Amino acid sequence: MSNDPFRFDGKRALVVGGATGMGAAAADLLVTMGADVVVMDYAPVERPDVTAISVNLADRDSIDAAL
């Protein structure tokens, strides 16, 4: 564990909408900062270094299943 205040070692981060665009960039940054990253998105998440959970935010059952 690092004493660097900008590290996320030992922490888990959730990025909703992290398959592409700004969400993917946020997931990338969190991974490089040491976080255990979980990405929830409707689009496929093609990153081996995160936990991907498929979710459709327009569908309550999908949200319940993801949680």
N, C-alpha and C positions, 0 to 999 in steps of 0.2 A: 504494500500500500504506500502510495506517495503522499508527501506532505504538500504537494503543489495544489493550491486552491482551485486550479482550473482543470484538475483531473477528475475523472468519474470512476476510478478503479473501485470495484466492490459495489457499484451502484447499478441499478437497472433503469433504462430509459425507454419510454414508449413514444413512438412516432406514428401518429395516425396520418395516413396519406403519404407514406414514405417510400412508395415504389418508384416514383419519378419526381423530377423537378426539385423544388425547394425542400420537400420532405426527404427526398433521397440525399440531398446535400447535408441536411441536418443529421440524418442517420450516419452518413460517412464521417462527419465531424465527431459525433458521439463515439463511434467505434474507435477513431484515432485517439480520443481522449480516455479510452479505457473502459467505457461503459459496456454492459451487457445490454444489447439493443433488441427491442421487440418492435417490429413494424407491422401495423395493421393497414390493409389497403384492399380495395376491390381488384386493382390491377395486380398481375403476378409480380412477386418480389423475387428478383434473381440475384440475391446476394447470399453467399454461403456463410458469411460471418454475422448474420442476424437471425433471430427467430421470426418467421413470417406467419401471420395469421390473416386469413382471408375474411374480409368483412364488407358488407354492403350497407352503408349508413342510411340508405333509403328503406331498409327492410328490418323491422324490429326483431324478427326471429333470427336474422343473421347477426345482429348485434348481441342478442342473448347468447347465441351459440359461441360467438367469439369470446365473450366474457367468461 
